[in-house]
Amino acid sequence: MPVILTVERKSLKARVFLALVYSVLALGGVTMVVPFLVMLASSLTGPYDYYRFSPVVRAVWDRNDRFVRYVATCYPSFPFAVYPDAPPHWGSWVAVSRDEAGSRAFAARELAAMRDPATAAQWQRRAADYADFNLHYDIRNSECNFDARDVAGFVRRHFEGRVRDENPAAFAKLSTAQRRDAALDLLNREWVIRYPTFFGIRMIAQQRAPLNHANWDYPTDDPKSDLYQDFKRSYKTRAAPDSPMTRTVPFESRQMWLKHLKAPDTQQRLGFAVDNAFTPADYAALSGEPCESFANLPFPLIPNSSFLIPNSLYEEWSRFIHERYPRRLLRVRVTPGLEERYRAYVRDTCKSEAVYTQLTGRAIDSFADVRLMPYENSALWRNFIPHVPLGDLDVLSAEQAWQDYLLAKYGTAEEVCRAYGWRRIEEARLPVREAIAVTFARRGWRDFAAGTLANYRMVGEYLFLRGAAFGNTLLLVILSILATLTVNPLAAYALSRLGMRRAEKILLFMLATMAFPAAVTAIPGFLLIRDLGLLNTFAALVLPTVASGMSIFILKGFFDALPRELYEAAMIDGAKEWQVFLRITLPMTTPILAVNALHAFVHAYNSWEWALLVCQRPSHWTLAVWMYQMSQQLGDQPWAVMAGFVIVSLPTAVVFILCQKIILRGIVLPSMK
């Protein structure tokens, strides 16, 4: 019977009441839908816009926001070296994304240049020069803001290729899973750390290599570091022809020189106040040359007929090269006198030939055999650099390589300056800013679409290409539903129809099992499964879900409410008990059985704690267990984890949407009884 009769619905009180009821229901619906939309939108984001936790992805319709998001894919933090005029508080991409007005103005300013035909043509020419230069530049002096989702696939393909090269005929007979396992075995034989899966491999330490540190150099005999160089190179070689900007960019040294000039001790030596905010005007006064922006700060400082360096600035340059500049980017001009000084330095430092051999890996009979190399990856060589006169050192840098490239292409420094609008070629900067804008103008939508789907691509590889996760989940769900529709109705029918003496106590015992949380029953359940010898078997997942005390209790109450006359008529007609159960009882209880089946489906599909406890073998894990493993392993990529949550929640959502009527009948009919 309805709460409000039809004739009463036209009254003001009834309308207000109904409006309140519908408002509460709508609010409840919103509180359920909005979190799912936030999860869905977060699964399409990245490090730039994930922490907005918005139910929509603003970059879909906002071109400015899409541009900033693209810049975030190229750098781990905001590139002040590329955009020196950006707000100083943009230390992280989270801060940039929260500054909506500032980020929108920044993007509009950068994109405005591409709308002017003359400026756009100029930027496209510069971007083309940069793309050609970057493609052939030294990979070991390059930085890479790689996509963490690309690491596992690259490493797997690399080692699968090596396995194929070792035995092509045998490799062709292997399945996809066998190829992956063979590649992982080869990796674990070569690397010190053993990985259970390719998704556990990180390149974070290699990415954070201190390229700006004076005494750091790449480790020798490190296969992971060597593979990282190939990984960086892959971003450059696989870049599309219309994409001058890649995730691998040259390491620029100009910012190190600027940081040295801004240091308090340097300011004091140069005659400025310790707390002085070093500006381009200060540098112009110091060098005697105009300096409009630090983006075009001359680098390196090489005195020539057209550029005379003041003594104070040249002294700071010498101190910078000897003390702070990366020595892996220095080359010694070997002379007999300098080599003799190096022998004396080695003799005083090592004391014995054995120590020298240990430090350098080269055996010598006496210190007279020591040779000074232009470059050597050893602590002895690096520590000797401060003793080498500046005139005997060649400075290598991305800026200088870029200048050499431009000279080779345009012929003279004057032509280079005319093409790029510089006063001197030493002011040449890498046109990364132009390359970013040109790439976005050409590939903005394509890269955005690829980025939004990359999370789902990674989740698909992680969840559905891992053993038999999908098959295990499907089998577990089917068996759980069959058990729910078989064991529980039989037990409830027996308690309802057979008139057992202790039926109430049996029901009370079943309900008592529901009074304890899963954490309490986990240990006894685990011990029971262990004693039965079922650990690491599929039976350990299925057997605990065969019977449910709550389902039996509900079904018994439903059976008790059925008319007794139906059973009496069936018995008079000669029906057997199993016929009464199958042809009368079950058809009349379809809604409640459907609700129990849905409950069994949800429990079997979402349960991962018990599966992880009794099955340590990954071959028995379900999608829920793999999803838990993914959330732990990829915690530094929450946007990918959100994509996983969306995928694994879809089956449950689809089942509930398709079974709404059955669920409502299961809820309403018992109350009508």
C-alpha positions in Angstrom: 0.0 0.0 0.0 1.4 3.4 -0.9 2.3 5.8 1.9 0.4 8.6 0.3 -3.0 7.9 -1.3 -3.7 9.1 -4.8 -6.4 11.6 -3.6 -3.9 13.0 -1.1 -1.1 13.8 -3.5 -2.6 17.1 -4.6 -2.3 18.6 -1.1 0.5 21.0 -0.3 1.9 18.8 2.5 2.0 15.7 0.2 3.8 17.7 -2.5 6.3 19.1 -0.1 6.9 15.6 1.3 7.4 14.0 -2.1 9.7 16.9 -3.2 11.8 16.2 -0.1 11.9 12.5 -0.8 12.9 13.0 -4.4 15.5 15.5 -3.4 17.1 13.1 -0.9 17.1 10.4 -3.5 18.7 12.7 -6.1 21.3 13.7 -3.6 22.0 10.1 -2.8 22.4 9.4 -6.5 24.8 12.3 -6.9 26.9 11.1 -4.0 27.2 7.8 -5.8 27.8 9.1 -9.3 30.2 11.9 -8.6 32.9 9.7 -6.9 32.8 7.4 -9.9 33.1 10.3 -12.3 36.1 11.5 -10.3 37.7 8.1 -10.6 36.9 7.9 -14.3 38.3 11.4 -15.0 41.4 10.7 -12.8 42.1 7.6 -14.9 42.5 9.9 -18.0 44.9 12.3 -16.3 48.6 12.4 -15.5 51.0 14.0 -13.1 49.9 17.5 -14.1 46.1 17.3 -13.6 45.5 14.2 -11.5 45.5 16.0 -8.1 42.6 18.2 -9.1 40.3 15.3 -8.3 37.7 16.7 -10.7 34.8 14.8 -12.2 35.8 16.2 -15.6 39.0 16.5 -17.6 39.4 20.2 -18.4 42.0 19.6 -21.1 39.3 18.0 -23.3 37.8 21.5 -24.1 40.5 23.9 -22.8 43.3 24.1 -25.4 45.5 26.2 -23.0 45.2 23.5 -20.3 46.0 20.9 -22.9 49.2 22.7 -23.8 50.4 22.9 -20.2 49.6 19.2 -19.8 51.7 18.5 -22.9 54.6 20.5 -21.4 54.3 18.4 -18.2 54.9 15.2 -20.3 58.3 16.6 -21.3 59.6 17.6 -17.9 59.4 16.2 -14.4 59.0 19.7 -13.0 58.3 23.1 -14.5 61.2 23.9 -16.8 62.3 27.4 -15.7 65.3 27.1 -18.0 62.9 27.0 -21.0 60.4 29.6 -19.6 62.4 31.9 -17.3 59.5 34.4 -17.0 57.2 31.9 -15.3 56.0 32.5 -11.7 58.6 31.4 -9.2 56.2 29.4 -7.1 55.6 26.9 -9.9 58.0 24.4 -8.4 55.8 21.4 -9.2 53.2 20.5 -11.7 50.6 20.3 -8.9 51.2 24.0 -8.1 50.9 24.8 -11.8 47.6 23.0 -12.2 46.1 24.7 -9.2 47.1 28.1 -10.6 44.4 28.1 -13.2 44.6 31.7 -14.2 48.4 31.8 -14.3 48.6 28.5 -16.3 46.0 29.7 -18.8 47.8 33.0 -19.3 51.1 31.2 -19.8 49.7 28.9 -22.4 47.9 31.7 -24.2 51.1 33.6 -24.5 53.1 30.6 -25.9 50.4 29.6 -28.3 49.9 33.2 -29.6 53.2 33.0 -31.5 51.9 30.1 -33.6 48.9 32.1 -34.8 51.2 34.7 -36.4 52.3 33.3 -39.9 55.8 34.9 -39.8 56.6 33.9 -36.2 55.2 30.4 -36.8 57.4 29.9 -39.9 60.4 31.1 -37.9 59.6 28.8 -35.0 59.1 25.8 -37.3 62.5 26.3 -38.9 64.1 26.5 -35.4 62.3 23.5 -34.2 63.4 21.5 -37.3 67.0 22.5 -36.6 66.6 21.4 -33.0 65.0 18.1 -33.9 67.9 17.2 -36.3 70.5 18.3 -33.7 68.9 16.4 -30.8 68.6 13.2 -32.9 72.4 12.9 -33.2 73.4 14.4 -29.9 75.3 12.4 -27.3 72.8 10.3 -25.5 74.9 10.0 -22.4 74.6 13.8 -21.9 70.8 13.8 -22.3 68.0 13.9 -19.8 64.8 11.9 -20.2 61.5 12.5 -18.6 60.3 9.1 -19.6 56.8 7.8 -19.2 56.9 5.2 -16.4 54.3 3.2 -18.2 56.8 2.6 -21.1 59.6 1.0 -19.0 58.2 -2.5 -18.6 57.3 -2.9 -22.2 60.7 -1.6 -23.5 62.7 -3.9 -21.2 60.5 -6.9 -22.1 60.9 -6.3 -25.8 64.7 -5.8 -25.4 65.2 -9.1 -23.6 62.7 -11.0 -25.8 64.8 -9.8 -28.8 67.9 -11.1 -27.2 66.3 -14.5 -26.5 65.1 -14.6 -30.2 68.6 -13.8 -31.4 70.1 -16.6 -29.4 67.8 -19.3 -30.8 65.3 -18.0 -33.5 63.8 -21.5 -34.2 63.1 -22.3 -30.5 61.8 -18.7 -29.9 59.2 -19.1 -32.7 57.7 -22.1 -31.0 57.2 -20.4 -27.6 53.9 -18.8 -26.6 53.6 -15.2 -25.5 53.8 -16.1 -21.8 56.8 -18.4 -22.4 58.6 -15.7 -24.3 58.0 -13.3 -21.5 59.2 -15.8 -18.9 62.3 -16.6 -20.9 63.1 -12.9 -21.3 62.6 -12.4 -17.5 65.0 -15.3 -16.7 67.6 -13.8 -19.0 67.2 -10.4 -17.2 67.6 -11.9 -13.8 70.7 -13.8 -14.8 72.4 -10.6 -15.9 71.2 -8.1 -13.3 72.0 -8.2 -9.6 68.4 -7.6 -8.5 65.9 -10.3 -9.3 62.5 -9.2 -10.6 59.4 -11.3 -10.4 57.9 -9.3 -13.2 58.8 -6.7 -15.7 56.4 -4.2 -14.1 58.7 -4.1 -11.0 61.5 -2.6 -13.0 62.1 1.1 -12.3 64.5 3.5 -14.0 64.1 6.2 -11.3 67.7 6.0 -10.1 69.0 6.3 -13.6 66.6 9.2 -14.4 67.8 11.0 -11.3 71.5 10.6 -12.2 73.3 13.8 -11.0 74.5 15.0 -14.4 75.3 18.3 -12.9 77.6 16.9 -10.2 81.3 17.6 -10.7 82.6 14.1 -9.6 79.8 11.9 -11.0 80.1 9.7 -14.0 78.2 6.8 -15.4 79.2 3.5 -13.6 81.1 1.0 -15.6 79.9 -2.5 -16.2 76.3 -1.6 -15.3 73.9 -3.4 -17.7 70.9 -1.5 -16.3 72.6 1.9 -16.9 73.5 0.8 -20.5 69.9 -0.3 -21.1 68.7 3.1 -19.9 70.8 4.8 -22.6 69.0 2.7 -25.2 65.7 3.5 -23.5 66.5 7.3 -23.8 67.5 6.8 -27.4 64.3 5.1 -28.3 62.3 8.2 -27.5 64.3 10.1 -30.1 64.4 7.4 -32.8 60.7 6.6 -32.6 59.5 10.2 -32.7 57.1 11.1 -35.5 58.5 13.3 -38.3 56.1 16.1 -37.2 57.3 15.9 -33.6 60.5 17.9 -33.1 60.1 17.7 -29.3 60.8 14.4 -27.5 61.0 13.3 -23.9 64.8 13.0 -24.3 66.5 16.4 -24.4 70.2 17.5 -24.1 71.5 18.4 -20.7 72.1 22.1 -20.6 74.9 23.6 -18.6 74.0 27.3 -18.8 71.8 27.1 -15.7 74.7 25.7 -13.7 76.9 28.7 -14.6 74.0 31.1 -13.7 73.5 29.3 -10.4 77.2 29.7 -9.7 77.0 33.5 -10.4 74.0 33.9 -8.1 75.7 32.1 -5.2 76.3 34.4 -2.2 80.1 33.7 -2.1 80.4 34.5 -5.8 78.4 37.7 -5.4 80.7 38.8 -2.6 83.8 38.1 -4.7 82.3 40.0 -7.6 81.7 43.1 -5.4 78.0 42.7 -5.0 76.1 42.5 -1.7 75.7 39.0 -0.4 71.9 39.2 -0.5 71.9 40.8 -4.0 69.3 39.5 -6.4 71.6 39.0 -9.4 69.9 40.4 -12.5 70.7 40.6 -16.2 71.6 44.2 -15.6 74.2 43.1 -13.0 75.8 40.7 -15.5 75.8 43.4 -18.2 77.7 45.7 -15.8 80.1 42.9 -14.9 80.9 41.8 -18.4 80.6 45.1 -20.2 78.2 43.5 -22.7 74.4 43.9 -23.0 72.4 41.1 -21.4 68.6 41.4 -21.9 67.8 38.0 -20.4 69.5 35.1 -18.7 68.0 32.8 -21.4 70.8 34.1 -23.7 73.6 34.2 -21.1 76.8 33.6 -23.1 78.1 30.0 -22.6 80.8 28.9 -22.7 83.0 31.8 -21.9 85.8 31.6 -24.5 87.8 34.8 -25.0 88.3 35.9 -28.6 89.0 39.0 -30.5 85.4 40.1 -30.4 84.7 39.1 -26.9 87.1 40.2 -24.1 86.2 38.8 -20.7 87.0 40.9 -17.7 89.5 39.4 -15.2 87.0 39.1 -12.4 84.5 37.2 -14.5 87.2 35.1 -16.1 88.4 34.1 -12.6 84.9 33.0 -11.7 84.7 31.0 -14.9 87.9 29.3 -14.1 86.7 28.5 -10.5 83.4 27.2 -11.9 85.1 24.9 -14.4 87.5 23.5 -11.8 85.2 23.1 -8.9 81.6 22.7 -10.1 81.5 21.8 -13.7 80.9 18.1 -14.5 84.3 16.6 -15.2 82.8 14.0 -17.5 82.3 16.9 -19.9 85.9 18.0 -19.8 88.8 16.9 -22.0 92.5 17.4 -21.1 94.9 18.7 -23.7 97.7 16.3 -22.8 101.3 17.8 -22.8 104.5 16.2 -21.6 104.7 18.6 -18.7 101.1 18.0 -17.7 101.5 14.2 -17.9 104.6 14.4 -15.7 102.5 16.3 -13.1 99.8 13.6 -13.3 102.4 10.9 -12.6 103.6 12.8 -9.6 100.0 13.2 -8.4 99.2 9.6 -8.9 102.4 8.5 -7.0 101.5 10.8 -4.1 97.9 9.6 -4.0 98.2 5.9 -4.6 101.5 5.2 -2.9 101.8 1.8 -4.7 101.1 0.3 -8.1 98.6 -2.1 -6.7 96.4 0.7 -5.4 96.5 2.4 -8.8 95.5 -0.9 -10.5 92.6 -1.2 -8.0 91.4 2.3 -8.7 91.7 2.3 -12.5 91.5 -1.4 -13.4 94.8 -1.1 -15.4 97.9 -3.0 -14.2 101.3 -1.2 -14.3 104.8 -2.3 -13.4 105.8 1.1 -12.2 104.4 4.7 -12.0 106.5 5.5 -15.1 103.9 3.6 -17.1 101.1 5.9 -16.0 99.6 7.9 -18.8 97.4 11.0 -18.7 94.4 10.4 -20.9 92.2 13.2 -22.4 89.3 11.5 -20.6 89.1 8.7 -18.1 86.3 7.4 -16.0 88.2 7.1 -12.8 88.3 9.0 -9.5 92.0 9.7 -10.0 91.5 11.5 -13.3 88.6 13.5 -12.0 90.4 14.6 -8.8 93.3 15.7 -10.9 91.2 18.2 -12.9 91.5 21.1 -10.4 95.3 20.9 -11.0 95.0 21.4 -14.8 95.2 24.9 -16.1 92.1 26.2 -17.7 93.9 26.7 -21.0 94.6 22.9 -21.1 90.9 22.0 -20.7 88.3 21.7 -23.4 84.8 22.3 -22.2 82.0 20.1 -23.7 78.4 21.1 -23.4 75.1 20.8 -25.2 75.3 24.6 -25.8 78.6 24.3 -27.5 77.6 21.3 -29.6 74.5 23.3 -30.7 76.7 26.2 -31.7 78.9 23.9 -33.7 75.9 22.4 -35.4 74.6 25.8 -36.4 78.0 26.9 -37.7 78.1 23.7 -39.8 74.7 24.4 -41.2 74.7 28.2 -41.8 78.4 28.6 -42.5 79.4 31.6 -40.4 78.5 33.0 -37.0 77.1 36.1 -38.6 74.6 34.0 -40.6 73.6 32.1 -37.5 73.0 35.3 -35.6 71.0 36.7 -38.5 68.8 33.6 -38.6 68.2 33.5 -34.9 68.4 37.1 -33.9 71.4 36.9 -31.6 74.2 39.3 -31.1 76.9 36.6 -30.7 76.8 32.9 -31.3 77.8 32.3 -27.6 74.3 33.5 -26.7 72.8 30.6 -28.7 70.2 28.7 -26.7 68.5 25.5 -27.6 65.1 26.3 -29.1 63.2 23.9 -26.9 60.5 26.4 -26.3 59.8 26.6 -30.1 60.0 22.9 -30.4 57.3 22.4 -27.7 54.9 24.9 -29.3 55.4 23.5 -32.8 54.9 19.9 -31.7 51.8 20.8 -29.8 50.4 22.7 -32.8 50.9 19.7 -35.0 50.1 16.8 -32.6 48.2 18.3 -29.7 45.1 16.2 -30.0 46.9 13.0 -31.1 49.3 13.1 -28.1 46.5 14.0 -25.8 44.5 11.1 -26.9 47.4 8.7 -26.7 48.2 10.0 -23.2 44.7 9.6 -21.9 44.5 6.0 -23.2 48.0 5.1 -22.0 46.8 4.3 -18.5 44.3 1.8 -19.9 46.9 0.2 -22.2 49.2 -0.4 -19.2 46.4 -1.7 -17.0 45.4 -4.1 -19.8 48.9 -5.5 -20.0 49.2 -5.7 -16.3 45.8 -7.4 -15.5 44.9 -9.5 -18.6 48.4 -10.7 -19.7 49.3 -12.1 -16.3 48.9 -15.9 -16.2 45.3 -17.0 -15.9 43.9 -14.0 -14.0 40.8 -13.6 -16.2 40.1 -17.3 -16.4 40.6 -17.8 -12.6 38.2 -14.9 -11.9 35.5 -16.3 -14.3 35.8 -19.8 -12.9 35.6 -18.6 -9.3 32.5 -16.5 -10.0 30.7 -19.3 -11.8 31.5 -21.9 -9.1 30.5 -19.4 -6.3 27.1 -18.7 -8.0 26.5 -22.4 -8.6 27.3 -23.2 -5.0 25.0 -20.4 -3.8 22.2 -21.6 -6.0 22.7 -25.2 -4.9 23.9 -25.6 -1.3 22.1 -22.7 0.3 18.6 -23.4 -1.1 18.9 -27.1 -0.2 20.0 -26.4 3.3 17.3 -23.8 3.8 14.6 -26.1 2.3 15.7 -28.9 4.7 15.4 -26.6 7.7 12.0 -25.3 6.5 10.3 -28.5 5.3 11.7 -31.4 7.2 10.8 -30.2 10.7 14.1 -30.7 12.3 14.2 -30.5 16.1 17.2 -28.3 16.4 16.4 -26.0 13.4 16.3 -22.9 15.5 19.7 -23.7 17.1 21.2 -24.5 13.7 20.0 -21.1 12.4 21.4 -19.4 15.5 24.8 -21.1 14.9 24.8 -20.0 11.3 24.0 -16.4 12.3 26.8 -16.6 14.9 29.3 -17.1 12.1 28.3 -13.8 10.7 29.0 -12.0 13.9 32.7 -12.2 13.6 34.7 -10.0 11.1 36.7 -11.5 8.4 40.0 -10.6 10.1 39.0 -12.8 13.1 38.1 -15.8 11.0 41.0 -15.5 8.6 43.5 -17.3 10.9 41.3 -20.3 11.8 40.2 -20.6 8.2 43.8 -20.5 7.0 44.8 -23.2 9.5 41.9 -25.4 8.4 42.8 -25.0 4.7 46.4 -25.8 5.6 45.5 -28.9 7.6 43.4 -30.1 4.7 46.4 -29.7 2.4 44.6 -27.2 0.1 47.0 -24.3 0.3 47.9 -22.9 -3.2 45.0 -24.8 -4.8 41.9 -23.4 -6.5 39.8 -25.4 -4.0 41.0 -23.1 -1.3 39.2 -20.2 -3.1 36.0 -22.0 -3.8 35.2 -24.2 -0.7 34.8 -21.3 1.8 32.2 -19.7 -0.4 30.0 -22.9 -0.8 27.7 -22.1 2.1 26.5 -18.8 3.6 24.7 -18.6 7.0 23.0 -15.4 6.1 21.7 -16.7 2.7 20.4 -19.9 4.4 18.7 -17.8 7.1 17.0 -15.5 4.5 16.0 -18.4 2.3 14.5 -20.3 5.2 12.3 -17.4 6.1 11.2 -17.0 2.5 10.4 -20.7 2.3 8.4 -20.6 5.5 6.3 -17.8 4.1 5.2 -19.8 1.1 1.6 -21.2 1.3 1.4 -24.7 2.8 -1.5 -25.5 0.6 0.8 -25.7 -2.4 2.9 -28.4 -0.8 -0.2 -30.3 0.3 -1.6 -30.2 -3.2 1.7 -31.4 -4.6 1.8 -34.3 -2.2 -1.8 -35.3 -3.0 -0.8 -35.4 -6.7 2.0 -37.8 -5.9 5.0 -35.4 -6.4 8.2 -36.4 -4.8 10.2 -34.1 -2.5 12.8 -33.2 -5.1 10.0 -32.4 -7.6 8.3 -30.1 -5.0 11.7 -28.4 -4.5 12.5 -27.9 -8.1 9.0 -27.2 -9.6 7.3 -25.3 -6.8 9.7 -23.9 -4.3 12.5 -22.6 -6.5 10.3 -21.0 -9.2 8.5 -19.0 -6.5 11.7 -17.8 -4.9 13.5 -16.6 -8.1 13.9 -13.0 -7.0 15.6 -13.9 -3.7 17.8 -16.5 -5.4 18.8 -13.8 -7.9 19.8 -11.5 -5.1 21.8 -14.2 -3.4 23.5 -15.0 -6.8 24.4 -11.3 -7.2 25.8 -11.2 -3.7 27.9 -14.3 -4.4 29.1 -12.7 -7.6 30.2 -9.5 -5.9 31.9 -11.3 -3.1 33.8 -13.7 -5.4 34.7 -11.0 -7.9 36.0 -8.4 -5.4 37.5 -10.7 -2.7 41.3 -10.5 -2.7 42.4 -10.8 1.0 41.5 -14.5 1.3 42.9 -15.3 -2.1 46.2 -13.6 -1.3 46.3 -15.4 2.0 45.8 -19.0 0.9 47.3 -18.8 -2.6 50.8 -17.4 -2.9 51.2 -18.7 -6.4 50.4 -16.0 -9.0 49.0 -18.6 -11.3 46.0 -18.9 -9.0 45.4 -15.2 -8.5 42.2 -13.5 -9.7 41.8 -10.0 -11.1 41.1 -8.6 -7.7 44.4 -9.9 -6.4 46.3 -8.5 -9.3 44.6 -5.2 -8.9 45.7 -5.1 -5.3 49.3 -5.9 -6.4 49.1 -3.2 -9.0 47.9 -0.6 -6.5 50.9 -1.4 -4.3 53.5 -1.7 -7.1 52.4 1.3 -9.1 51.7 3.6 -6.1 53.8 6.3 -7.7 51.4 6.3 -10.7 48.0 6.8 -9.1 46.4 7.8 -12.4 47.2 4.3 -13.8 45.8 2.7 -10.6 42.6 4.7 -11.1 42.3 3.2 -14.6 42.6 -0.2 -13.1 39.8 0.6 -10.7 37.6 1.7 -13.5 38.2 -1.5 -15.5 37.6 -3.9 -12.6 34.5 -2.0 -11.5 32.8 -2.2 -14.9 31.6 -5.9 -14.6 30.0 -5.2 -11.3 28.3 -2.0 -12.6 27.1 -3.8 -15.7 25.6 -6.7 -13.7 23.8 -4.3 -11.3 22.4 -2.2 -14.1 21.1 -5.2 -16.0 19.7 -6.8 -12.9 17.9 -3.8 -11.3 14.4 -5.3 -11.7 15.5 -8.6 -10.2 17.1 -6.8 -7.2 14.0 -4.7 -6.6 11.8 -7.8 -6.8 14.0 -9.6 -4.3 13.7 -6.6 -1.9 10.0 -5.8 -2.4 8.5 -9.3 -2.5 9.7 -10.4 0.9 8.2 -7.3 2.4 4.9 -7.9 0.7 4.8 -11.4 2.1 
